[in-house]
Amino acid sequence: MLEETPTDLWVEIAALLHPLDLLSLQSTCRALNQVLSQKHVWIAALRRTCREHSIFPPSYPTDEMDTGQVVRAALGPYRFQKLVDDNATFAGHADDAPDLFPERGPFPSSHGVPLARPGKSHLLSGGRFYLTFDCKSLVVWDLGFVGKQSGNGIEVREAAQLDFKPDTFKSNSQGCFSVSQVGEDTLRVVVAGGVDKVTMKAFDIGPFVGDLAHLAFRQLGSLNINLSQVSPAHTKQVIIDGDRVIFQPVGGAGRKVIVWDLGLSMYAGIVVENSSPAMPWDLDKMFVHGAIIEFRATDLRIWDVTPDYVQTFGLPVAADIPIPFTTVGRPLGPAHYKVVHYPQADTKSRYTVVANRHQGHLPIVFDLYPNYRAADYTGFTRYTLDITRNPLHELVGSVTCVAKKAFPVGYSFLGMQSDTSLFAPSGFSAQILKAGERPAMEHFEPGMKVHEFLYSAKGLNVVRNQCSNPGCRKRERTAGIYKVCAACHLVTYCGPACQKVHWAMHKALCKKQKVGLASQPEYRTLPPMRLLKVLSIPPVQGNYNLGMCAASGRMLAVMHNHKSKAEYSGVLYISDFLK
């Protein structure tokens, strides 16, 4: 009967099943295993994975992939989650965290990639395509799909390039850009750059099909903004969501944003000024589901930008005529402006940094990092933000505290922003931390030892723990059997023997952590975080992680060139943590 079922029907069934359920179904009997092992079935599963986790579908050219590669791609987000959960463990000191080495790499790119650095580049979810913008050109790079075998390295080729005229952007160092997916095979990109006069240009790039021979840039519009009366006068952030683009300048002028509607070819200003001061790192915004969201140290601000806002209050875009930034804009009324305070927020920290914002799906996940210098103690609080509308169609934002974790002493931790795909799969965030040897991040110096870590917020009784003694690492048979150190609440041991062996290394740190816990008693009853040290490039301050794709396990990095005047070598180092 199973053999008589048409392949098309199994493809339809696969599209409805979760890839992990499809994998389990294969193991029920030989006949099902044979039927569900067909490539067409797993292509349908891969398409579902791409839809659910905002993965760019052309990242996986199924015509070039064998069945095993398609299966691994469909299960990629879940394989990466399992990799982190299985290997990350509790550590009293950051140096005790297990090492995670890539399965392949790091491989240097075959040629230099211009200005490959955070803010100037974007690794698309899926790990194949990488975009760079340096105010001179916008380039799409093809790194090949993850799992493609190409000798001893990874071939990086230029898929498409758009060169700008020399006078398009008046500065080659103050540019930024934003990327979003449009349909199955097209990207929408907005670039911005310049000083005093900022120029924004929007493009659709596609189609991403076949050998990419027909990949082309189609300009959707251009907008010039006069910032001559603003200091400093350049772009901090540009965000794209569908047909609407949000522009935010740097500094105090960031209390106003420009909304540019590409479909209407109109723009409008929104004043987001309020009496509460904001630190520079709090000014980054998100634009999702028709709302501008600003993350701050103690609360978040939401401005509801209705679909007809630009049409009602906007002005038409005039070609080549800069709009005066200081004279446009109107404040939104109380019904369109919300302040949502974080529950259980820490108030004793020297400063608080918001990081790891993920917007693949609602609810939005983000972390707060308070830093307590006096106690040399750091923790984090994880929140989720959900956005709904009441019967009056007014926007309602609710913030929920889902976890509080303590960091081990000995390092200073700081969350890293990444626009790649750290929200995949839904509900799982593979956070990246940058950690240095000194107690304060502002003391980082070029050349000093700095590690990057993945961390998991899974609790003691969720996954099986490993012994915190680096010489043992024995995993418990059932989750929650190992005992936690009563003083620091940061380590677990398989038994008294390992605890005694590790005490000489752990003693000083344990006492230091105990002091920190005394200043924040709410952390005492909470399980610690699970750390995993990422080893792909030398752990030196100045080397940058450009993005890690949790959907495919691919990470890009660039190394600082300390021996020359050039800040970055421009050579990409590509590491694949999944086979």
C-alpha positions as CSV (number, residue, x, y, z in Angstrom):
1,M,0.0,0.0,0.0
2,L,2.8,2.4,0.9
3,E,4.6,1.7,-2.4
4,E,1.4,2.4,-4.3
5,T,1.0,5.9,-2.8
6,P,1.9,8.5,-5.4
7,T,5.1,10.5,-4.7
8,D,3.2,13.7,-5.1
9,L,1.0,12.8,-2.1
10,W,4.1,12.1,0.1
11,V,5.4,15.5,-1.0
12,E,2.2,17.1,0.2
13,I,2.4,15.2,3.5
14,A,6.0,16.2,4.0
15,A,5.1,19.8,3.5
16,L,2.7,19.5,6.5
17,L,5.0,17.7,8.8
18,H,7.7,19.2,10.9
19,P,11.2,18.0,9.6
20,L,11.9,16.3,12.9
21,D,8.6,14.4,12.8
22,L,9.4,13.4,9.2
23,L,12.7,12.0,10.4
24,S,11.0,10.1,13.2
25,L,8.4,8.7,10.8
26,Q,11.2,7.3,8.7
27,S,12.3,5.1,11.5
28,T,8.9,3.4,12.1
29,C,9.3,0.8,9.3
30,R,11.3,-0.1,6.3
31,A,8.6,0.7,3.8
32,L,8.1,4.2,5.2
33,N,11.8,4.8,5.4
34,Q,12.2,3.9,1.7
35,V,9.3,6.1,0.6
36,L,10.2,9.1,2.8
37,S,13.9,9.0,1.9
38,Q,13.1,10.4,-1.6
39,K,14.7,13.7,-2.5
40,H,11.4,15.3,-3.5
41,V,10.0,14.6,-0.1
42,W,12.8,16.3,1.7
43,I,12.8,19.3,-0.7
44,A,9.3,19.9,0.5
45,A,10.5,19.7,4.1
46,L,13.4,22.1,3.3
47,R,10.9,24.6,1.9
48,R,8.9,24.4,5.1
49,T,12.1,25.0,7.1
50,C,12.9,28.1,5.0
51,R,9.3,29.5,5.5
52,E,9.3,29.0,9.3
53,H,12.7,30.4,10.0
54,S,13.0,33.2,7.5
55,I,15.8,31.4,5.5
56,F,16.5,32.7,2.0
57,P,15.4,29.7,-0.2
58,P,18.0,30.2,-2.9
59,S,20.7,29.5,-0.3
60,Y,20.0,25.8,-1.1
61,P,20.1,25.0,-4.9
62,T,18.3,21.7,-4.6
63,D,19.1,20.8,-8.3
64,E,22.8,20.8,-7.4
65,M,22.4,18.9,-4.0
66,D,22.1,15.2,-3.4
67,T,19.5,13.8,-1.1
68,G,21.8,13.7,2.0
69,Q,22.6,17.4,1.5
70,V,18.9,18.3,1.2
71,V,18.1,16.3,4.4
72,R,20.9,18.0,6.4
73,A,19.8,21.5,5.1
74,A,16.2,20.8,6.1
75,L,17.3,19.8,9.6
76,G,20.0,22.5,9.8
77,P,18.5,24.8,12.5
78,Y,17.6,21.9,14.7
79,R,21.1,20.3,14.3
80,F,22.7,23.5,15.3
81,Q,20.5,23.8,18.3
82,K,21.4,20.3,19.4
83,L,25.0,21.0,18.8
84,V,24.9,24.0,21.3
85,D,22.7,22.2,23.8
86,D,24.7,19.0,23.8
87,N,28.1,20.7,24.2
88,A,27.5,23.9,26.1
89,T,28.0,23.3,29.9
90,F,28.2,25.2,33.2
91,A,31.5,26.8,33.9
92,G,32.8,28.6,37.0
93,H,35.3,30.4,34.8
94,A,35.0,31.3,31.2
95,D,38.2,29.5,30.4
96,D,36.6,26.2,31.7
97,A,33.9,26.4,28.9
98,P,34.2,23.5,26.3
99,D,35.7,24.4,23.0
100,L,33.6,24.3,19.8
101,F,35.7,23.8,16.7
102,P,34.3,24.0,13.2
103,E,33.7,20.9,11.2
104,R,35.3,22.6,8.2
105,G,37.6,25.6,8.2
106,P,38.3,28.3,8.8
107,F,39.1,28.8,5.1
108,P,40.3,32.2,3.9
109,S,38.5,33.6,0.9
110,S,40.3,33.4,-2.4
111,H,40.4,37.2,-2.7
112,G,39.8,40.2,-0.6
113,V,36.2,41.3,0.2
114,P,36.1,45.2,0.4
115,L,35.2,46.5,3.9
116,A,34.2,43.2,5.3
117,R,33.2,44.3,8.8
118,P,30.1,44.7,11.0
119,G,27.6,47.3,9.8
120,K,29.1,47.2,6.3
121,S,28.2,43.6,5.5
122,H,25.4,41.1,5.9
123,L,25.4,37.3,5.8
124,L,22.0,36.1,4.6
125,S,20.1,33.5,6.6
126,G,21.1,30.2,5.0
127,G,24.8,31.0,4.9
128,R,25.3,31.1,1.1
129,F,25.0,34.8,0.2
130,Y,27.0,37.7,1.7
131,L,26.5,41.4,0.9
132,T,28.9,44.3,1.3
133,F,28.5,48.0,0.9
134,D,31.2,50.6,1.1
135,C,29.6,53.7,-0.5
136,K,31.5,52.8,-3.7
137,S,29.8,49.6,-4.6
138,L,27.1,47.2,-3.4
139,V,28.3,43.6,-4.0
140,V,26.6,40.2,-3.7
141,W,29.0,37.4,-2.9
142,D,28.3,33.7,-3.4
143,L,30.0,31.5,-0.8
144,G,28.5,28.3,-2.1
145,F,25.9,26.3,-0.2
146,V,26.9,24.8,3.2
147,G,28.0,21.3,2.7
148,K,29.2,21.7,-0.8
149,Q,32.5,19.9,-1.3
150,S,35.1,22.0,-3.2
151,G,38.5,20.7,-2.5
152,N,40.2,22.0,0.6
153,G,38.5,25.3,0.7
154,I,35.5,27.4,0.0
155,E,35.3,29.3,-3.3
156,V,34.0,32.9,-2.9
157,R,32.8,34.4,-6.2
158,E,31.3,37.8,-7.0
159,A,27.7,37.1,-8.1
160,A,26.7,40.7,-8.9
161,Q,28.1,44.2,-8.3
162,L,26.6,47.7,-8.6
163,D,29.1,50.6,-8.7
164,F,28.0,54.1,-7.7
165,K,29.3,57.3,-9.2
166,P,32.0,59.0,-7.1
167,D,29.8,61.9,-6.0
168,T,26.8,59.7,-5.0
169,F,27.8,59.5,-1.3
170,K,30.0,62.3,0.1
171,S,31.7,60.0,2.5
172,N,33.2,56.5,2.1
173,S,33.2,55.7,5.8
174,Q,29.7,56.6,7.1
175,G,27.5,54.2,5.1
176,C,25.1,51.5,6.2
177,F,22.5,49.3,4.6
178,S,19.5,47.0,5.3
179,V,18.4,43.8,3.7
180,S,15.1,42.0,3.5
181,Q,13.6,39.2,1.6
182,V,10.9,39.8,-1.1
183,G,9.2,36.6,-2.3
184,E,11.1,33.4,-3.0
185,D,14.0,34.7,-5.0
186,T,14.4,38.4,-4.6
187,L,16.1,40.7,-2.0
188,R,15.3,44.3,-1.2
189,V,18.2,46.4,-0.2
190,V,18.4,50.0,1.0
191,V,21.8,51.7,1.2
192,A,22.5,55.1,2.8
193,G,25.6,57.2,3.1
194,G,27.1,60.6,3.2
195,V,27.9,63.5,5.6
196,D,25.7,66.7,5.7
197,K,23.7,65.3,2.8
198,V,22.7,61.7,3.2
199,T,21.6,59.8,0.1
200,M,19.4,56.7,0.3
201,K,18.8,54.3,-2.6
202,A,16.5,51.3,-2.7
203,F,16.9,48.3,-4.9
204,D,15.4,44.9,-5.6
205,I,18.1,42.3,-6.4
206,G,17.1,39.2,-8.3
207,P,16.2,36.7,-9.5
208,F,18.4,34.3,-7.4
209,V,17.9,31.3,-9.6
210,G,20.2,28.8,-11.4
211,D,23.7,30.0,-12.0
212,L,22.8,33.6,-11.0
213,A,23.6,34.7,-14.6
214,H,20.4,36.9,-14.7
215,L,21.0,38.5,-11.3
216,A,20.3,42.3,-11.6
217,F,19.7,45.4,-9.6
218,R,16.4,47.3,-10.1
219,Q,16.3,50.7,-8.5
220,L,13.0,51.5,-6.6
221,G,13.8,55.0,-5.7
222,S,16.2,57.6,-4.2
223,L,15.8,60.0,-1.3
224,N,18.2,62.8,-0.3
225,I,18.2,64.3,3.2
226,N,19.8,67.5,4.3
227,L,21.6,67.1,7.6
228,S,23.8,70.2,7.5
229,Q,22.2,71.6,10.6
230,V,22.6,68.4,12.6
231,S,25.8,67.4,14.4
232,P,27.1,64.8,13.8
233,A,25.6,64.7,10.4
234,H,25.6,61.1,9.1
235,T,23.5,57.9,9.2
236,K,23.2,55.7,12.3
237,Q,20.7,53.2,11.1
238,V,18.4,52.4,8.1
239,I,15.7,49.8,8.4
240,I,13.5,48.2,5.7
241,D,10.2,46.5,6.3
242,G,8.2,45.7,3.2
243,D,7.7,49.0,1.2
244,R,8.6,51.2,4.1
245,V,12.1,52.4,5.1
246,I,13.1,54.0,8.4
247,F,16.0,56.4,8.4
248,Q,17.7,57.4,11.7
249,P,20.7,59.8,12.0
250,V,23.3,59.6,14.7
251,G,23.4,61.5,18.0
252,G,20.7,63.7,19.3
253,A,19.0,64.0,15.9
254,G,18.1,60.3,16.5
255,R,14.9,61.5,18.3
256,K,13.4,62.0,14.9
257,V,13.1,59.4,12.1
258,I,12.1,59.6,8.5
259,V,9.6,57.1,7.1
260,W,10.0,56.6,3.3
261,D,7.2,54.7,1.5
262,L,8.7,53.1,-1.7
263,G,5.3,52.2,-3.2
264,L,3.9,55.7,-2.7
265,S,7.2,57.6,-3.4
266,M,6.4,59.7,-0.4
267,Y,8.1,60.4,2.9
268,A,7.1,61.7,6.4
269,G,8.9,62.6,9.6
270,I,8.1,61.3,13.1
271,V,9.3,63.0,16.2
272,V,10.1,60.4,18.9
273,E,11.4,62.9,21.4
274,N,10.7,62.2,25.1
275,S,12.0,63.5,28.4
276,S,13.9,60.5,29.4
277,P,17.6,60.5,28.3
278,A,19.0,57.7,26.3
279,M,22.5,56.3,26.1
280,P,24.0,55.9,22.6
281,W,23.6,52.2,22.6
282,D,19.9,52.5,23.4
283,L,19.1,54.3,20.2
284,D,19.0,51.4,17.9
285,K,15.5,50.7,16.7
286,M,13.5,47.9,15.0
287,F,10.7,48.4,12.5
288,V,8.4,45.4,12.5
289,H,4.7,44.8,12.2
290,G,4.0,48.5,11.6
291,A,5.8,49.6,14.8
292,I,9.0,51.4,15.5
293,I,10.6,49.8,18.6
294,E,13.4,51.4,20.6
295,F,15.2,49.3,23.2
296,R,16.4,51.1,26.3
297,A,18.1,50.2,29.6
298,T,14.9,50.1,31.7
299,D,12.1,50.1,29.2
300,L,11.2,50.0,25.5
301,R,9.3,52.6,23.5
302,I,6.8,51.7,20.7
303,W,5.6,54.1,18.1
304,D,2.6,52.8,16.1
305,V,3.1,53.8,12.4
306,T,-0.3,53.1,10.8
307,P,-0.3,51.9,7.2
308,D,-1.8,55.2,6.0
309,Y,0.5,57.5,8.0
310,V,2.8,58.5,5.1
311,Q,-0.1,58.9,2.8
312,T,-1.9,61.1,5.3
313,F,1.0,63.3,6.5
314,G,3.7,62.7,4.0
315,L,5.1,64.7,1.1
316,P,6.1,63.5,-2.4
317,V,9.8,62.7,-3.0
318,A,11.3,65.3,-5.3
319,A,14.2,63.9,-7.4
320,D,17.6,65.2,-6.5
321,I,16.2,67.8,-4.0
322,P,17.3,67.2,-0.4
323,I,14.6,67.3,2.1
324,P,15.3,69.5,5.2
325,F,15.6,67.1,8.1
326,T,15.1,69.7,10.9
327,T,11.8,71.0,9.5
328,V,9.9,67.8,8.8
329,G,8.2,65.6,11.3
330,R,5.3,65.6,13.8
331,P,4.9,63.8,17.1
332,L,2.6,60.9,17.3
333,G,-0.3,61.2,19.6
334,P,-0.6,59.3,23.0
335,A,-2.7,56.5,21.3
336,H,0.2,55.8,19.0
337,Y,3.0,55.9,21.6
338,K,3.6,53.3,24.3
339,V,6.2,53.0,27.1
340,V,6.6,49.4,28.3
341,H,8.7,48.8,31.4
342,Y,10.7,45.7,31.8
343,P,9.4,43.4,34.6
344,Q,12.0,42.3,37.2
345,A,14.6,44.8,35.7
346,D,17.9,45.2,37.6
347,T,18.4,48.7,39.0
348,K,21.9,48.4,40.6
349,S,23.9,48.0,37.5
350,R,26.5,50.5,36.4
351,Y,25.1,50.4,32.9
352,T,22.8,48.1,30.9
353,V,23.2,47.0,27.3
354,V,20.5,45.6,25.2
355,A,21.7,43.0,22.7
356,N,20.7,39.9,20.8
357,R,17.5,41.2,19.3
358,H,15.9,38.7,17.1
359,Q,12.9,39.5,14.9
360,G,12.3,36.4,12.8
361,H,8.9,35.9,14.3
362,L,6.8,37.2,17.2
363,P,7.5,37.2,20.0
364,I,10.7,39.2,19.7
365,V,13.5,37.8,21.9
366,F,16.1,40.2,23.4
367,D,18.6,40.2,26.3
368,L,19.6,42.9,28.8
369,Y,23.2,42.8,30.2
370,P,23.6,44.7,33.4
371,N,27.2,45.3,34.5
372,Y,28.2,45.5,38.2
373,R,31.7,46.8,38.3
374,A,32.1,46.9,42.1
375,A,31.4,43.2,42.4
376,D,33.0,42.2,39.1
377,Y,29.7,40.5,38.4
378,T,27.6,40.3,35.3
379,G,24.3,38.7,34.5
380,F,21.6,38.9,31.9
381,T,17.8,38.9,31.8
382,R,16.0,37.5,28.8
383,Y,12.7,39.0,27.7
384,T,10.1,38.4,25.0
385,L,8.1,41.2,23.4
386,D,4.7,40.4,21.8
387,I,2.7,42.9,19.8
388,T,-1.0,42.7,19.4
389,R,-3.9,45.0,18.8
390,N,-7.0,45.5,20.9
391,P,-10.6,45.8,19.6
392,L,-10.0,49.5,18.9
393,H,-7.0,48.5,16.7
394,E,-4.6,50.1,19.1
395,L,-1.2,48.6,19.5
396,V,-0.5,46.7,22.7
397,G,3.0,45.6,23.6
398,S,3.6,43.1,26.4
399,V,7.1,42.2,27.8
400,T,7.6,38.9,29.7
401,C,10.7,37.9,31.6
402,V,11.6,34.4,30.6
403,A,15.1,33.9,32.1
404,K,17.7,35.4,34.4
405,K,21.2,34.0,34.2
406,A,24.5,34.6,36.0
407,F,27.8,34.9,34.1
408,P,31.0,33.3,35.4
409,V,33.6,35.7,36.9
410,G,37.0,36.4,35.4
411,Y,35.8,37.8,32.1
412,S,33.7,40.8,31.0
413,F,30.9,39.8,28.7
414,L,29.1,41.9,26.1
415,G,26.4,40.8,23.7
416,M,27.1,41.1,20.0
417,Q,24.6,42.3,17.5
418,S,24.1,40.3,14.4
419,D,21.5,40.7,11.6
420,T,22.0,37.2,10.3
421,S,19.9,34.4,11.4
422,L,20.4,34.0,15.1
423,F,16.6,33.7,15.5
424,A,16.5,30.4,13.7
425,P,14.9,28.1,14.6
426,S,11.9,29.9,16.1
427,G,12.2,30.0,19.9
428,F,15.9,29.3,19.8
429,S,18.6,32.0,19.8
430,A,22.3,31.1,19.5
431,Q,23.6,34.2,21.2
432,I,27.1,35.3,20.6
433,L,29.1,36.9,23.4
434,K,32.4,38.8,23.2
435,A,34.4,38.3,26.4
436,G,37.8,39.8,27.4
437,E,40.2,39.0,30.2
438,R,39.8,42.4,31.9
439,P,37.0,43.3,34.2
440,A,35.7,46.2,32.0
441,M,34.9,46.1,28.3
442,E,36.1,49.7,27.8
443,H,39.6,48.6,28.7
444,F,39.9,46.3,25.7
445,E,43.0,47.0,23.7
446,P,44.1,45.8,20.3
447,G,46.0,42.5,20.5
448,M,44.6,41.4,23.9
449,K,43.0,38.0,24.3
450,V,39.3,38.0,23.6
451,H,37.1,35.0,23.1
452,E,33.7,34.6,21.6
453,F,31.1,32.3,23.2
454,L,27.8,30.8,22.3
455,Y,25.5,30.4,25.3
456,S,22.3,28.5,26.1
457,A,19.7,29.4,28.6
458,K,18.6,25.8,29.1
459,G,18.1,25.0,32.8
460,L,19.5,22.3,35.0
461,N,16.7,19.8,34.5
462,V,16.2,20.4,30.8
463,V,19.2,18.8,29.1
464,R,21.8,16.4,30.5
465,N,24.6,18.2,32.3
466,Q,28.3,17.7,32.0
467,C,30.7,17.6,34.9
468,S,32.3,21.1,35.3
469,N,35.7,19.5,36.0
470,P,37.6,20.1,32.6
471,G,39.4,16.8,33.2
472,C,36.2,14.8,33.4
473,R,33.2,16.3,31.4
474,K,31.2,13.1,32.2
475,R,27.6,13.6,31.1
476,E,24.8,12.6,33.5
477,R,22.5,9.8,32.5
478,T,19.3,11.7,33.5
479,A,18.9,15.5,33.5
480,G,19.1,17.1,37.0
481,I,21.1,14.4,38.8
482,Y,24.3,16.4,39.3
483,K,24.5,18.7,42.3
484,V,25.2,22.5,41.9
485,C,27.9,24.3,43.9
486,A,26.0,25.8,46.9
487,A,28.2,28.9,47.1
488,C,28.5,30.1,43.5
489,H,25.6,28.3,41.7
490,L,27.7,28.1,38.6
491,V,29.2,24.6,38.4
492,T,28.0,21.0,38.6
493,Y,30.0,17.9,39.5
494,C,29.5,14.2,38.8
495,G,30.6,13.5,42.4
496,P,32.8,14.5,45.4
497,A,36.0,13.3,43.7
498,C,35.7,15.8,40.8
499,Q,34.7,18.5,43.1
500,K,37.8,18.1,45.2
501,V,40.1,17.9,42.2
502,H,38.6,21.1,40.7
503,W,38.5,23.0,44.0
504,A,42.1,24.3,43.7
505,M,41.1,26.0,40.4
506,H,37.6,26.9,41.4
507,K,38.2,28.3,45.0
508,A,39.1,31.9,44.3
509,L,36.4,32.3,41.6
510,C,33.8,30.7,43.7
511,K,34.4,33.1,46.6
512,K,34.3,36.1,44.1
513,Q,31.1,34.9,42.6
514,K,29.6,34.5,46.0
515,V,30.2,38.2,46.7
516,G,28.5,39.1,43.4
517,L,25.5,37.0,44.2
518,A,25.2,38.7,47.6
519,S,24.7,42.0,45.7
520,Q,22.0,40.4,43.5
521,P,20.2,37.8,45.5
522,E,17.6,37.2,42.8
523,Y,20.2,35.4,40.8
524,R,21.0,32.9,43.6
525,T,17.9,30.7,42.9
526,L,18.4,30.8,39.1
527,P,20.5,28.3,37.2
528,P,23.6,29.5,35.5
529,M,24.1,29.9,31.7
530,R,25.7,27.2,29.6
531,L,28.8,28.4,27.8
532,L,30.5,27.1,24.7
533,K,33.8,28.7,23.5
534,V,33.8,29.3,19.7
535,L,37.2,28.6,18.2
536,S,37.6,29.5,14.5
537,I,40.0,32.5,14.4
538,P,42.7,33.6,16.9
539,P,41.0,35.1,20.0
540,V,42.5,38.5,19.6
541,Q,40.8,41.9,20.2
542,G,40.1,43.4,16.8
543,N,39.2,40.2,15.0
544,Y,35.5,40.4,14.2
545,N,32.8,37.9,13.9
546,L,30.7,39.2,10.9
547,G,27.8,36.8,11.6
548,M,26.9,33.3,12.4
549,C,24.0,31.6,10.7
550,A,22.2,29.3,13.1
551,A,20.2,27.8,10.2
552,S,23.3,26.4,8.6
553,G,26.1,26.7,11.2
554,R,28.2,28.9,9.0
555,M,30.3,31.7,10.5
556,L,32.2,34.5,8.8
557,A,35.0,36.5,10.4
558,V,37.6,39.1,9.4
559,M,41.0,39.6,11.0
560,H,42.4,43.0,12.1
561,N,45.7,43.8,10.4
562,H,47.9,45.2,13.2
563,K,51.0,45.5,11.1
564,S,49.7,47.9,8.5
565,K,47.8,51.1,8.4
566,A,44.8,49.3,6.9
567,E,42.4,48.5,9.7
568,Y,41.1,45.2,8.2
569,S,42.7,42.8,5.8
570,G,39.5,42.3,3.9
571,V,40.0,38.5,3.8
572,L,37.0,36.5,4.9
573,Y,37.5,33.5,7.1
574,I,34.7,31.0,6.6
575,S,33.9,28.3,9.1
576,D,31.2,25.6,8.9
577,F,30.2,24.1,12.3
578,L,27.8,21.6,10.7
579,K,28.7,18.9,8.1
